Amino acid sequence: MVENETGDVKTQPVGSGPIIGHFFERAGICEIIDKNVALDPRRKKLTHGEACIAMTTGILSQIFPLYRIRKLAENSTILESVLPGIEPKEYFDDKLADTLDAIYDYGLGNLEMQITKRMIEEFEIHSDVCHNDTTSASVFGNCDNRRTDDGLKITFGYSKKHRQDLKQLVWSLSVSDDHAFPLFQQAYDGNTADVDTYVEQWNNLIELLGRKDFLYVCDSKLVTFENMACINDDEGFFPAPTPMYETYKNTFADAIDDHDSEILIEYKNRFNRGFETPIRTTWHDKEYEFRMIILFDHGLFNIRKKSLENRKAGTESAFEKLIGKLNKYNLKTKEGIDRACNSILKRHNSAAMFGYEILNEPETIWKNVKKGRPRKNETPKKKAVQTDRYKVKLAFDRDAYEKELSQCGYYPLITNKPESQLSIEDAMTAHKNQYKVEHTNRRAKSGFRLEPLYLHTPERIEAFLFLFKIALQILVMIERTARINIKKRNKGLDDFMPNRKDVRNPTAESLLGEFQYIIKGEIPLPNGNFSGFVSRLTDVQKEILEILEVPEARFSYSYLFMHSQVYRDP
């Protein structure tokens, strides 16, 4: 039975704000921005650094329109725990937009270099292997209200989500192999080809890391004579999947036919295989010799084997249907039948496995010489008329099928790094870890909704993407810190996920989500004052703070809200 009832208790969400604030402080983001970006003397509150922290916190809270940042500050204490002492009214959208303009005018690349270098040093990020990939971000509405003639052009281009009706930009992201930590990002015009971005991003990584000996891992669009020659001549190193252009395809096929041995590579409790062959190319009258590393993967073999069987079965089924339609409509001539047969082989990519022969067995039909119905008791005169009757004989080449089956599972990489510095096994591992940047792009576009973009000037969009990358960096630093400490203590989290014990690879989203029900409350006292409290931490929450190296005191009322009296409503 409840004996005492207290009314007018005010509560607001705190969530994971104290954790996010802790990592912001370690990264020194606010300090670096305020040190470099001058503040308008008329602006008395909310520095540019604080505004950037507020907008990044909004991204982590999945709040993207700038006008909603103020609502976040009014309806929760998440921003108050990150930036104590700032009233919600300071977060109005014009002031936040002015900050985007200011950091763009200063130079996003300069700020990005300083902030990322600080993070690399603070969290000891390794960057011996770097991955790069691009994605497209669609834009809804008009985004042509530019302040300058230079800069990003949002326009139509090849959409990776197949929305050709929407304008877009191309977003290039480089990450470290160390927990996919984002290193550098850059927005390109919406019609920029991926192949034109790789060398520039490689140069940006050199400036950021201060060295050239890292391994630059990209997808097959890196493999052009110009890109490879440029990186090689400037003492850089790359591995990339080889596109099946005629030159590479012939070298690949000859190597598979002629090689006599392969090395075994242990991978995920199975043994893959690999070997290599030299490949020579010429660019601007200069010869280059690279390594083509040819790898065999069991998973890829199963996928391609099934595809090969489907192509064979599809071709046979299509020809069977075609035979039933012969000598009708547009299949009455040899030319029409030949076009239909070639179309089937092209559609199923099976010309190497099948051949066909078009046979004509004319049929003789007797027709009346005179038109119309014959008279009574009249025997009509007849003439023989030959009609073409075509048949198609499909021939299956078993040897060609077996040869293609023997190549299933093999795929080529091309690299310029010598065997003494990059083994076949290390090249395979680097390539398979390319998923890290692809996963980061999926994370940005799904969990944190990189698109649609809610800003209407290209300059502000570029600045917002800079903050978006900082948000991704914060997520990775939280995730990385947790996993490193779990590995050190050799014990995962219990009671963290349903029906699972010893969770050793928690995501940042799930770690932060564990604090979503933490609230701040204020209870009115008889003397007119307030008594404040913050939700008591559970054992799981305390354990998470321990592996994140965040002091529990961060969630105490006195630590979080010692400035709250400044703007409490009367």
C-alpha positions as CSV (number, residue, x, y, z in Angstrom):
1,M,0.0,0.0,0.0
2,V,1.3,3.4,-0.9
3,E,1.5,5.7,2.1
4,N,3.0,8.8,0.6
5,E,2.3,10.2,-2.9
6,T,4.5,12.8,-4.4
7,G,3.1,14.8,-7.3
8,D,4.7,17.2,-9.8
9,V,7.9,15.1,-10.2
10,K,9.8,16.2,-13.3
11,T,11.8,13.5,-15.3
12,Q,13.8,13.7,-18.5
13,P,15.8,11.2,-20.4
14,V,19.6,11.2,-19.8
15,G,20.3,8.1,-22.0
16,S,23.9,7.6,-23.0
17,G,24.8,11.3,-23.1
18,P,27.5,11.0,-20.3
19,I,29.3,8.3,-22.3
20,I,29.2,10.2,-25.5
21,G,30.4,13.3,-23.6
22,H,33.3,11.4,-22.2
23,F,34.5,10.3,-25.6
24,F,34.0,13.8,-27.0
25,E,36.3,15.1,-24.3
26,R,39.0,12.5,-25.0
27,A,38.9,13.3,-28.7
28,G,39.3,17.1,-28.0
29,I,36.9,18.0,-30.8
30,C,35.4,21.1,-29.2
31,E,38.8,22.4,-28.2
32,I,40.3,21.9,-31.7
33,I,37.4,23.6,-33.5
34,D,37.3,26.6,-31.1
35,K,41.0,27.0,-31.4
36,N,41.0,27.3,-35.2
37,V,37.6,28.7,-36.2
38,A,37.1,32.3,-35.2
39,L,33.8,33.2,-33.5
40,D,31.8,36.3,-34.4
41,P,32.2,38.8,-31.6
42,R,28.5,39.3,-31.5
43,R,28.0,35.7,-30.7
44,K,28.2,35.4,-26.9
45,K,27.1,31.8,-26.3
46,L,27.5,28.5,-28.1
47,T,30.9,28.4,-29.7
48,H,31.4,26.7,-33.0
49,G,33.0,23.8,-31.2
50,E,30.0,23.4,-28.9
51,A,27.6,23.7,-31.9
52,C,29.5,20.9,-33.7
53,I,29.3,18.7,-30.6
54,A,25.5,19.4,-30.4
55,M,24.9,18.5,-34.0
56,T,27.1,15.4,-33.8
57,T,25.1,14.4,-30.7
58,G,22.0,14.9,-32.7
59,I,23.3,12.5,-35.4
60,L,24.1,9.9,-32.7
61,S,20.5,10.4,-31.5
62,Q,19.3,10.0,-35.1
63,I,18.1,13.6,-35.2
64,F,19.2,15.3,-38.4
65,P,17.1,18.4,-39.2
66,L,18.8,21.3,-37.4
67,Y,15.6,22.7,-36.0
68,R,15.1,19.5,-34.0
69,I,18.3,19.9,-32.0
70,R,16.6,22.5,-29.8
71,K,13.7,20.1,-29.2
72,L,16.2,17.5,-28.2
73,A,17.7,19.9,-25.6
74,E,14.2,20.8,-24.3
75,N,12.8,17.3,-24.0
76,S,15.8,15.5,-22.7
77,T,19.0,16.1,-20.8
78,I,21.2,14.4,-23.3
79,L,22.7,17.6,-24.5
80,E,22.8,19.0,-21.0
81,S,25.0,16.1,-19.9
82,V,27.3,16.6,-22.9
83,L,27.4,20.5,-22.8
84,P,26.4,21.6,-19.3
85,G,25.2,25.1,-18.7
86,I,23.9,25.9,-22.2
87,E,20.2,26.7,-22.4
88,P,18.1,25.0,-25.0
89,K,17.2,28.3,-26.7
90,E,20.8,28.6,-27.8
91,Y,20.4,25.7,-30.2
92,F,18.3,27.4,-32.8
93,D,18.8,26.3,-36.3
94,D,20.2,29.6,-37.8
95,K,23.0,29.6,-35.2
96,L,23.9,25.9,-36.0
97,A,23.8,26.7,-39.7
98,D,26.2,29.6,-39.2
99,T,28.6,27.1,-37.6
100,L,28.4,24.9,-40.7
101,D,29.3,27.9,-42.8
102,A,32.1,28.9,-40.5
103,I,33.8,25.5,-40.5
104,Y,33.4,25.2,-44.2
105,D,35.0,28.6,-44.8
106,Y,37.9,27.7,-42.5
107,G,38.6,24.4,-44.4
108,L,37.0,21.1,-43.6
109,G,40.2,19.2,-44.6
110,N,42.3,21.1,-42.1
111,L,39.9,20.5,-39.2
112,E,39.5,16.8,-40.2
113,M,43.3,16.3,-40.2
114,Q,43.7,17.8,-36.8
115,I,40.8,16.1,-35.1
116,T,41.6,12.6,-36.6
117,K,45.3,12.9,-35.7
118,R,44.3,13.7,-32.1
119,M,42.0,10.6,-32.1
120,I,44.7,8.4,-33.6
121,E,47.1,9.5,-30.9
122,E,44.7,9.4,-28.0
123,F,43.3,5.9,-28.8
124,E,46.4,4.5,-30.4
125,I,44.7,3.6,-33.7
126,H,46.8,1.4,-36.0
127,S,46.8,2.3,-39.7
128,D,49.1,-0.2,-41.5
129,V,46.2,-1.2,-43.7
130,C,43.6,1.3,-44.9
131,H,40.4,0.6,-46.9
132,N,38.6,3.0,-49.2
133,D,35.1,2.8,-50.8
134,T,32.5,5.1,-52.1
135,T,28.7,5.3,-51.9
136,S,26.1,7.6,-53.2
137,A,23.8,9.7,-51.1
138,S,20.5,10.9,-52.6
139,V,19.0,14.3,-52.0
140,F,15.4,15.2,-51.8
141,G,14.3,18.6,-52.9
142,N,16.3,21.6,-54.0
143,C,20.0,21.7,-52.9
144,D,21.3,24.3,-55.3
145,N,21.3,27.3,-53.0
146,R,25.1,27.6,-53.0
147,R,27.0,30.5,-51.5
148,T,30.0,30.1,-53.8
149,D,30.6,29.0,-57.4
150,D,33.1,26.4,-56.4
151,G,32.6,23.3,-54.4
152,L,30.3,20.4,-54.4
153,K,27.8,20.0,-57.3
154,I,24.8,17.9,-56.4
155,T,23.5,16.5,-59.6
156,F,22.3,13.3,-61.4
157,G,24.7,10.4,-61.6
158,Y,24.9,6.6,-61.3
159,S,22.8,5.8,-58.2
160,K,23.9,2.8,-56.2
161,K,20.4,2.5,-54.9
162,H,18.9,2.7,-58.4
163,R,17.1,6.0,-57.9
164,Q,18.0,7.7,-61.2
165,D,15.2,10.3,-60.5
166,L,17.1,11.8,-57.6
167,K,20.1,14.1,-57.5
168,Q,22.9,12.9,-55.4
169,L,26.5,13.3,-54.2
170,V,29.3,10.7,-54.1
171,W,30.8,10.1,-50.6
172,S,34.2,8.6,-50.3
173,L,35.3,7.1,-47.0
174,S,38.6,5.7,-45.9
175,V,38.9,3.5,-42.8
176,S,41.7,1.8,-40.9
177,D,41.8,-2.0,-40.7
178,D,41.9,-1.4,-36.9
179,H,38.1,-1.8,-36.1
180,A,37.2,0.1,-39.2
181,F,38.1,3.5,-37.6
182,P,37.1,6.3,-40.1
183,L,40.2,8.2,-41.2
184,F,39.1,10.5,-44.0
185,Q,36.0,11.4,-45.9
186,Q,35.2,13.6,-48.9
187,A,32.1,14.5,-50.9
188,Y,32.3,14.6,-54.7
189,D,30.0,15.8,-57.4
190,G,27.0,13.5,-58.0
191,N,28.3,12.4,-61.4
192,T,31.8,11.6,-60.3
193,A,33.1,8.2,-61.3
194,D,34.6,6.1,-58.5
195,V,37.7,5.5,-60.5
196,D,38.6,9.2,-60.3
197,T,38.6,9.4,-56.5
198,Y,41.1,6.8,-55.4
199,V,44.4,8.6,-56.0
200,E,43.2,11.8,-54.3
201,Q,42.0,9.9,-51.2
202,W,45.3,8.0,-51.1
203,N,47.1,11.4,-51.1
204,N,44.8,12.6,-48.3
205,L,45.8,9.5,-46.2
206,I,49.5,10.2,-46.8
207,E,49.0,13.7,-45.4
208,L,47.0,12.4,-42.4
209,L,49.3,9.5,-41.5
210,G,52.5,11.2,-42.5
211,R,53.8,8.1,-44.4
212,K,53.4,6.1,-47.6
213,D,54.1,2.6,-46.6
214,F,50.5,1.7,-45.6
215,L,48.6,-0.8,-47.7
216,Y,45.8,0.9,-49.6
217,V,42.9,-1.6,-50.2
218,C,40.2,-0.7,-52.6
219,D,37.7,-2.4,-55.0
220,S,38.3,-3.3,-58.6
221,K,37.7,0.2,-59.9
222,L,41.2,1.2,-58.6
223,V,42.7,-1.1,-61.3
224,T,43.3,1.3,-64.1
225,F,46.7,1.8,-65.7
226,E,46.7,5.5,-64.6
227,N,45.8,4.8,-60.9
228,M,48.2,1.9,-60.5
229,A,51.1,3.8,-62.2
230,C,50.5,6.9,-60.1
231,I,50.4,5.1,-56.8
232,N,53.4,2.8,-57.7
233,D,55.5,5.7,-58.9
234,D,54.9,7.6,-55.7
235,E,56.1,4.6,-53.6
236,G,52.6,3.5,-52.5
237,F,51.2,0.0,-52.2
238,F,47.9,-1.4,-53.1
239,P,46.0,-4.7,-53.6
240,A,42.7,-4.7,-55.5
241,P,40.5,-7.3,-57.2
242,T,41.3,-7.6,-60.9
243,P,38.4,-6.7,-63.3
244,M,37.9,-9.2,-66.1
245,Y,39.1,-7.1,-69.0
246,E,40.6,-9.0,-71.8
247,T,44.2,-8.4,-70.8
248,Y,43.6,-9.6,-67.2
249,K,41.2,-12.3,-68.2
250,N,43.8,-14.0,-70.5
251,T,46.5,-13.8,-67.9
252,F,44.2,-15.2,-65.3
253,A,43.0,-18.1,-67.5
254,D,46.6,-19.0,-68.6
255,A,47.8,-19.0,-65.0
256,I,45.1,-21.4,-63.9
257,D,45.9,-23.7,-66.8
258,D,49.6,-23.6,-66.3
259,H,50.3,-23.4,-62.6
260,D,51.6,-26.6,-60.9
261,S,51.3,-25.8,-57.2
262,E,49.3,-23.8,-54.7
263,I,49.9,-22.9,-51.1
264,L,47.3,-23.7,-48.4
265,I,46.0,-20.8,-46.4
266,E,44.0,-21.4,-43.2
267,Y,40.9,-19.2,-43.0
268,K,37.8,-19.6,-40.8
269,N,38.5,-23.3,-39.9
270,R,39.0,-24.2,-43.6
271,F,41.9,-24.2,-46.0
272,N,41.8,-21.8,-48.9
273,R,44.5,-22.0,-51.6
274,G,46.6,-19.5,-53.6
275,F,49.4,-18.9,-56.1
276,E,50.7,-16.0,-58.1
277,T,51.9,-15.0,-61.5
278,P,53.6,-11.9,-62.8
279,I,51.6,-9.5,-65.0
280,R,53.2,-6.7,-67.1
281,T,51.5,-3.5,-68.2
282,T,52.6,-0.3,-70.0
283,W,51.6,3.2,-69.2
284,H,53.0,6.3,-71.1
285,D,55.8,4.1,-72.6
286,K,56.9,2.9,-69.2
287,E,56.6,-0.8,-68.3
288,Y,55.3,-2.0,-64.9
289,E,55.5,-5.5,-63.5
290,F,52.9,-6.3,-60.9
291,R,51.8,-9.5,-59.1
292,M,48.6,-11.2,-59.9
293,I,47.6,-13.2,-56.8
294,I,45.1,-15.9,-57.6
295,L,43.1,-17.2,-54.7
296,F,40.6,-20.1,-54.2
297,D,37.7,-19.6,-51.8
298,H,35.3,-22.4,-50.8
299,G,32.3,-20.1,-50.3
300,L,32.9,-18.4,-53.7
301,F,33.2,-21.9,-55.3
302,N,29.8,-22.9,-54.0
303,I,28.2,-19.7,-55.2
304,R,29.7,-19.9,-58.7
305,K,29.1,-23.6,-59.0
306,K,25.4,-23.1,-58.3
307,S,25.4,-20.1,-60.8
308,L,27.0,-22.3,-63.4
309,E,24.4,-25.1,-62.9
310,N,21.6,-22.5,-63.1
311,R,23.0,-21.1,-66.4
312,K,23.2,-24.6,-67.8
313,A,19.7,-25.6,-66.7
314,G,18.3,-22.2,-67.9
315,T,19.9,-22.5,-71.3
316,E,18.5,-26.0,-71.8
317,S,15.0,-24.9,-70.6
318,A,15.0,-21.9,-72.9
319,F,16.0,-23.9,-75.9
320,E,13.3,-26.5,-75.1
321,K,10.7,-23.7,-75.1
322,L,12.1,-22.3,-78.3
323,I,11.8,-25.6,-80.1
324,G,8.1,-25.6,-79.3
325,K,7.7,-22.2,-81.0
326,L,9.6,-22.9,-84.2
327,N,8.1,-22.3,-87.7
328,K,5.7,-19.8,-86.2
329,Y,5.5,-16.0,-86.3
330,N,9.1,-14.5,-86.3
331,L,10.7,-18.0,-86.1
332,K,9.9,-19.0,-89.7
333,T,13.3,-18.1,-91.1
334,K,16.8,-19.3,-90.3
335,E,17.9,-15.8,-89.5
336,G,15.2,-15.2,-87.0
337,I,15.9,-18.6,-85.3
338,D,19.6,-17.8,-85.2
339,R,18.9,-14.5,-83.5
340,A,16.7,-16.2,-80.9
341,C,19.4,-18.8,-80.2
342,N,22.1,-16.3,-79.8
343,S,19.9,-14.2,-77.5
344,I,19.4,-17.2,-75.2
345,L,23.1,-18.0,-75.0
346,K,23.9,-14.3,-74.3
347,R,21.2,-14.0,-71.6
348,H,22.5,-17.1,-69.8
349,N,26.2,-16.4,-70.5
350,S,26.5,-19.9,-71.8
351,A,28.0,-19.6,-75.3
352,A,31.2,-21.4,-74.2
353,M,29.2,-24.4,-73.0
354,F,26.7,-24.8,-75.8
355,G,26.6,-24.9,-79.5
356,Y,23.6,-25.3,-81.8
357,E,22.7,-26.4,-85.3
358,I,19.7,-25.2,-87.3
359,L,18.4,-28.0,-89.5
360,N,15.8,-27.6,-92.3
361,E,13.7,-30.5,-93.2
362,P,11.3,-29.1,-95.9
363,E,7.8,-30.5,-95.9
364,T,6.0,-31.1,-99.2
365,I,2.3,-30.0,-99.3
366,W,0.0,-30.5,-102.3
367,K,-2.2,-27.5,-103.1
368,N,-4.9,-26.9,-105.7
369,V,-3.7,-25.1,-108.8
370,K,-7.0,-23.3,-109.3
371,K,-8.3,-21.2,-106.4
372,G,-11.7,-21.7,-105.0
373,R,-14.0,-24.7,-104.6
374,P,-13.9,-27.2,-107.5
375,R,-17.0,-27.9,-109.5
376,K,-19.1,-30.9,-108.9
377,N,-17.5,-34.1,-110.2
378,E,-14.4,-32.1,-111.2
379,T,-11.0,-33.5,-110.1
380,P,-8.8,-30.4,-109.2
381,K,-5.3,-30.2,-110.5
382,K,-2.6,-30.1,-107.7
383,K,0.9,-28.8,-107.4
384,A,3.6,-29.6,-104.9
385,V,4.6,-26.8,-102.6
386,Q,7.6,-27.1,-100.3
387,T,7.5,-25.4,-96.9
388,D,10.6,-24.9,-94.7
389,R,10.4,-26.8,-91.4
390,Y,13.3,-25.9,-89.1
391,K,14.6,-27.8,-86.2
392,V,17.3,-26.8,-83.6
393,K,19.8,-29.3,-82.3
394,L,21.5,-28.1,-79.1
395,A,24.9,-29.5,-78.3
396,F,26.4,-29.4,-74.8
397,D,30.2,-29.2,-74.6
398,R,31.1,-31.2,-71.5
399,D,34.8,-30.3,-71.6
400,A,34.0,-26.6,-71.6
401,Y,31.6,-27.1,-68.7
402,E,34.2,-29.0,-66.7
403,K,36.9,-26.3,-67.5
404,E,34.6,-23.5,-66.3
405,L,33.7,-25.6,-63.2
406,S,37.4,-26.1,-62.4
407,Q,37.8,-22.3,-62.4
408,C,34.9,-21.7,-60.0
409,G,36.1,-20.3,-56.7
410,Y,39.3,-18.7,-58.1
411,Y,39.5,-14.9,-58.2
412,P,42.5,-12.6,-58.9
413,L,44.0,-9.7,-57.0
414,I,46.7,-7.4,-58.4
415,T,49.3,-5.7,-56.2
416,N,52.6,-3.9,-56.6
417,K,53.9,-4.8,-53.1
418,P,56.8,-7.3,-53.3
419,E,56.3,-10.8,-52.0
420,S,59.0,-10.2,-49.3
421,Q,56.7,-7.5,-47.8
422,L,53.2,-8.9,-48.6
423,S,52.6,-12.7,-48.6
424,I,49.8,-14.3,-50.5
425,E,48.1,-14.9,-47.1
426,D,48.4,-11.3,-46.0
427,A,47.1,-10.1,-49.4
428,M,44.0,-12.4,-49.1
429,T,43.4,-11.2,-45.5
430,A,43.6,-7.5,-46.5
431,H,41.2,-8.0,-49.4
432,K,38.7,-10.0,-47.3
433,N,38.7,-7.2,-44.7
434,Q,37.4,-4.8,-47.3
435,Y,34.0,-5.5,-45.8
436,K,34.9,-3.2,-42.9
437,V,34.5,0.0,-45.0
438,E,31.5,-1.5,-46.8
439,H,29.9,-2.3,-43.4
440,T,30.6,1.3,-42.3
441,N,28.8,2.7,-45.3
442,R,25.9,0.4,-44.7
443,R,25.9,1.5,-41.0
444,A,25.9,5.2,-42.2
445,K,23.0,4.7,-44.6
446,S,20.8,2.4,-42.6
447,G,21.2,2.8,-38.8
448,F,22.2,6.5,-39.0
449,R,20.4,7.5,-42.2
450,L,23.0,9.3,-44.2
451,E,20.2,10.0,-46.6
452,P,18.1,11.9,-47.2
453,L,20.0,15.1,-46.4
454,Y,18.0,17.9,-44.9
455,L,20.2,20.9,-45.8
456,H,19.8,23.0,-48.9
457,T,23.3,24.4,-49.6
458,P,26.1,22.2,-50.9
459,E,28.6,23.9,-48.6
460,R,26.5,23.1,-45.5
461,I,26.0,19.5,-46.7
462,E,29.8,19.1,-47.0
463,A,30.2,20.4,-43.4
464,F,27.5,18.1,-42.2
465,L,29.2,15.1,-43.7
466,F,32.3,16.1,-41.8
467,L,30.3,16.0,-38.6
468,F,28.7,12.7,-39.7
469,K,32.1,11.1,-40.0
470,I,33.0,12.4,-36.5
471,A,29.8,10.6,-35.2
472,L,31.0,7.4,-36.9
473,Q,34.4,7.9,-35.3
474,I,32.8,8.2,-31.8
475,L,30.9,5.0,-32.4
476,V,34.0,3.1,-33.5
477,M,36.0,4.4,-30.5
478,I,33.3,3.2,-28.1
479,E,33.1,-0.2,-29.8
480,R,36.9,-0.6,-30.0
481,T,37.5,0.4,-26.4
482,A,34.9,-2.2,-25.2
483,R,36.2,-5.0,-27.3
484,I,39.9,-4.4,-26.4
485,N,39.1,-4.4,-22.7
486,I,36.9,-7.5,-23.0
487,K,39.8,-9.2,-24.7
488,K,42.2,-8.1,-22.0
489,R,40.1,-9.5,-19.2
490,N,39.1,-12.5,-21.3
491,K,35.5,-12.3,-20.2
492,G,32.5,-10.9,-22.2
493,L,29.3,-9.4,-21.0
494,D,26.6,-11.6,-19.4
495,D,22.9,-10.8,-19.4
496,F,23.6,-8.2,-22.1
497,M,21.6,-9.8,-24.9
498,P,18.7,-12.2,-24.6
499,N,19.7,-15.8,-24.0
500,R,23.4,-15.0,-24.5
501,K,26.3,-15.2,-22.1
502,D,29.9,-14.0,-22.5
503,V,29.2,-11.5,-25.4
504,R,32.6,-10.4,-26.6
505,N,31.8,-8.4,-29.7
506,P,29.1,-5.9,-28.7
507,T,28.3,-3.0,-31.1
508,A,28.4,0.6,-30.0
509,E,24.7,0.9,-30.7
510,S,23.8,-1.9,-28.3
511,L,26.1,-0.6,-25.6
512,L,24.6,2.9,-25.8
513,G,21.1,1.4,-26.0
514,E,21.6,-0.2,-22.7
515,F,21.3,3.3,-21.1
516,Q,18.2,4.4,-23.0
517,Y,16.0,4.3,-19.9
518,I,18.3,6.3,-17.6
519,I,16.5,9.4,-16.5
520,K,17.0,12.5,-14.4
521,G,14.3,13.5,-12.0
522,E,13.5,16.4,-9.6
523,I,11.2,16.0,-6.6
524,P,9.7,19.1,-5.1
525,L,10.4,19.5,-1.3
526,P,8.0,21.2,1.2
527,N,10.5,24.1,1.6
528,G,10.2,25.0,-2.1
529,N,13.5,23.5,-3.1
530,F,14.1,20.4,-5.3
531,S,15.8,17.1,-4.7
532,G,17.4,15.7,-7.8
533,F,18.2,12.1,-8.7
534,V,19.5,10.0,-11.6
535,S,18.4,6.4,-12.2
536,R,20.4,3.9,-10.3
537,L,22.8,2.0,-12.6
538,T,22.3,-1.8,-13.0
539,D,25.1,-4.3,-12.7
540,V,25.2,-4.6,-16.6
541,Q,25.4,-0.8,-17.0
542,K,28.2,-0.6,-14.4
543,E,30.1,-3.4,-16.2
544,I,29.7,-1.5,-19.5
545,L,31.1,1.7,-18.0
546,E,34.1,-0.3,-16.7
547,I,35.0,-1.7,-20.1
548,L,34.4,1.7,-21.7
549,E,36.7,3.3,-19.1
550,V,34.0,5.8,-18.2
551,P,33.8,6.7,-14.5
552,E,30.5,5.8,-12.8
553,A,30.5,9.3,-11.4
554,R,29.6,10.5,-14.9
555,F,26.0,9.4,-14.1
556,S,25.8,11.1,-10.7
557,Y,23.3,14.0,-10.4
558,S,25.9,16.4,-8.9
559,Y,28.4,15.7,-11.8
560,L,25.9,16.0,-14.6
561,F,23.6,18.8,-13.5
562,M,25.6,21.1,-11.3
563,H,24.8,23.8,-13.9
564,S,21.1,22.9,-14.2
565,Q,20.0,25.7,-11.8
566,V,21.1,28.2,-14.4
567,Y,18.0,27.8,-16.6
568,R,15.5,25.7,-14.6
569,D,11.9,26.8,-15.3
570,P,10.3,28.7,-12.4
